[in-house]
Amino acid sequence: MNEQVIAALQDARYRVLTDSADLEALYRLRYRSYRGNGSIPENESGRMADPFDESANCLHVAVEMEGEMLASVRLHLVSKLSHCAPTLEVFPEIMAEAAPDLTVLDPTRFVIDPEARKRQVPLHFLALRIPFLAAMFYDIDLALAPVRAEHTAFYRRYLGYSLALEPRSYPGLKKPIQLLTANFREERDRVLERVPVFGPMAEFPEADIDFPALTGIYAPSERSRSEAA
């Protein structure tokens, strides 16, 4: 699979979306993706968005090939400056006993264009690079994976996640979502050894992601500094 992903990376480009036209295209991509697997009911607008899309600690990152948006993941960066994140609304006990400075990455709205799936491009691997690279860039303590039960095996096998909480109803979705978590610093090197394409690829600088610093919105964990000392 690494060879297929590496070949796809030659044509992949990643963008953090901020322009209103780009976000509108993203919301329509979401709608097509969720409708394609029967996760949401039909609506007249042909778009899927919610208030979490506009929170200050939210990033939307898309995968493009030949100028076409084919996949996207929404990221919420949780730190002592902001605990706003959709998954923490559904599974609040994750933070109940957490240290005040714990940093969390909450990736949601993982979507792939239904037509692109038919072309057998490994977009799931390309899209999963987004939260992994974000966790590296923002030095995350805990990575969340709110996924349907049938997808848990993939996350456990390739990304080192463990089952945390049983499936629950998730706002706006027909199917329940199960929560997996990973101690990112403990799992990072093992994941990169198994699947190097999840990390930075020096031979494909165009496939890097230009993450913003989020100064004043996100505070990096003090744990990494104390562990390194």
Buried (B, 14 or more C-beta within 10 A) or exposed (E): EEEEBBEBBEBBBBBBBEEEEBBEBBBBBBBBBBBBBEBBEEEEEEBBBBEBBEBEBBBBBBBBBEEEBBBBBBBBBBBBBBBBBBBBEBBEEBBEEBEEBBBBBBBBBBBBBBEBBEEEBBBBBBBBBBBBBBBBBBBBBBBBBBBBEEBBEBBBEBBBBEBBBEBEEBEBEEBEBBBBBBBBBEBBEEBBEEBEBBBBBEEBEEBBBEBEEBEEBBBBBBBBEEEEE
